[in-house]
């Protein structure tokens, strides 16, 4: 009997060129074989409100030698959110961290903000396209504050081009 792979909730590739960047909701044990056998991750970034991850998830990440980065984020209204987003962007801008999965609890709003900012800052997508993608993953429940945050977000990161993935379109 063939193995059945079940991706995490709201799983989707964000980038699939020379590097692979994925988005999803919080991986559950039923998703581990998919992550292990299909994604071959090097880094997982969790943007969320739960500071402790399950022991089972922690053991899985350790057994696969996957680097785990937790960025506390409740909503775009959090104080200090820009620092957290800059940390995610620094991680995304280093080709040594790929393949990478960025997840939140359900893979909707928090990841939607992060992916929207990646699309805007690193790929030069139009705001209309970013809003459309955000709407697809949020089930049509667009959070106006999230969309405004993406639109207004400005990063002051220092970028090191020698580690930058090819998909990045910043000068």
Secondary structure as UniProt FT lines:
FT   TURN            9..10
FT   STRAND          12..16
FT   STRAND          20..24
FT   HELIX           29..31
FT   HELIX           32..34
FT   HELIX           35..39
FT   STRAND          43..48
FT   HELIX           55..63
FT   TURN            64..65
FT   STRAND          67..72
FT   TURN            76..77
FT   TURN            79..80
FT   HELIX           81..92
FT   HELIX           95..97
FT   STRAND          100..103
FT   HELIX           109..117
FT   HELIX           118..122
FT   HELIX           127..137
FT   TURN            138..140
FT   HELIX           144..152
FT   HELIX           161..163
FT   TURN            166..167
//
